[in-house]
Amino acid sequence: MDLTGINRRPEDLFALSDMLLQGSQQETFPYDVEILGKPFAVFANVFSPKHLPGAETFFPMLPSTEGIRLLEVGTGIGAVAVLAALAGARRV
């Protein structure tokens, strides 16, 4: 999949998101996944980390979670928020 220049064509980004979501909805729900060593259940109508693995990238990029307040928007299964809470975030 060639993503070159996608940031200049938002309509392509929306099409890609729709394609990933539609592909992920072909699964049998609910099903379990593991993210950074923690189990999560995936339900229908959300982005699945099996098809769009972002939490493994985004969570380690947080400089520190101890005592932070975190708002995760477009959470999918909420993995980043849950991992932050488990790592000591004050408010999620």
N, C-alpha and C positions, 0 to 999 in steps of 0.2 A: 504494500500500500504506500503510494507516494504522497507524503504530507508536505512536500516542499511548497512554501508560499501559502499554507492554509491560513495563517494569521492575517493575510491580506484579503481573504475571501471568506467572510463569516458564513455565507450560505453553504460553503463546503463543510465548515465545522458543524453546522446544524445537521447536514446530511450524514456526516460521519457519526455524530451522536445518535441519530435516529437508527442508522444501520447497526451500531453496536447494541443499542437497546433492543431492537427487534430480534437480533441474533441471540441475545441473552434470554429472551423470553421463550425460546424453544426448549428450554430445560424443563425437567419435572420438579416442581416446587413442593415444599421447601427442600433445600439441600444445604449441606454444610461445606464450608471452606475454612482453611487455616490462613491467618494473616499474622506474620511476625510471631508465630508460635501460639497464637490465641485462636480458639474456635469461634466461628460466626455462622449464623443461619442466614440463608438468602431466601427471600420471599419474592413473589411475582411483582412486576412493575417497578423494580428499582434496578439501577446499574449494578451489575454483579462484578466483584473483583476477579472472577474467573474470566470475564470477557474484557474488563477495563481495569487492569491492576494499577490503581493509583496510590492506595494507602501505603504500600511498601516503599514507594518513592517519596510521598509527601510527609509521612510521619517522621522519618529520620531527619528531615530537613528542618524540623522545628528546633530552634536553638536550645530550648530547655522547656520542660512541661511542668516542673515543680512550681506550684502556686499560681500558674497562669490562669487567665480566663480565656476561653476559646469558643468561638462561634464557627461551626462548620456548616457551610452552605452547600446544598446539592450533595448531601452526604452519601447517597446510595444506601449501603447497609450501616453507615455510621461508624465505620471502623476507626477512622482517625480520632473522632470524638471519644469513642470507648477506650482506645489505647491511651489517649491523653489523660482521661480520668483515672485509668489504672496506674499511670505513671506519676500521679500526684497533682494534676491540674486542680485548681481551687474551685473553678466553676466551668461547666461545659454546657 
